[in-house]
């Protein structure tokens, strides 16, 4: 007899990053490891450009890639409800074995399934993930410090003065032709990658609906 489908409220926290990056998601208990991987990627804001694995009850699970880690189980057939997780229990998700982003996933609550609601769904969260390929937690810390540095403030002064000069009547071509200004703008774009407050829950849920639809279509095809 199949187990009753319930809803797992999972809290996902990215380790060693300040300010803390976290998400709260709701997933069905019959969610596969393959789908959970996609949920974590979308909810956190990663680009799914690197290898990953889950560590649950001492074993590794995930999608195997040629030349990557060897995983003997099919992630599409391994479901969360097979682990008999209890409220408060934790497991890990690792992404990008070079930058080594580690996530703690904790089962906060087990809820009844509401057929009127869509799953998976992100219900809360704070702060955006670091940029891909930035050098892991240490590289992220350096990026955050650079964004708040004296040189960053000097660039902002230069940009502000240029904008004000155009507002006062100076030829706007200065905004396109001043090499020092263009360099400052390029550095500003780079630093903005480390801005923490870019989490958009509505956008995340739009993407999660796309993931669920694609997963359902794949299941129907199988």
Secondary structure, 3 states (H helix, E strand, C coil): CCCCCEEEEEEEEECCCCCCCEEEEEEECCCEHHHHHHHHHHHHCCCCCCCEEEEECCEEECCCCCCCCCCCCCCCCCEHHHHCCCCCCEEEEEECCCCCEEEEEEEEEEEECCCCCCCCEEEEEECCCCCCCCCHHHHHHHHHHHHCCHHHHHHHHHHHHHHHHHHCCCCCCHHHHCHHHHHHHHHHHHHHCCCCCCCCHHHHHHHHHHHHHHHHHHHHHC
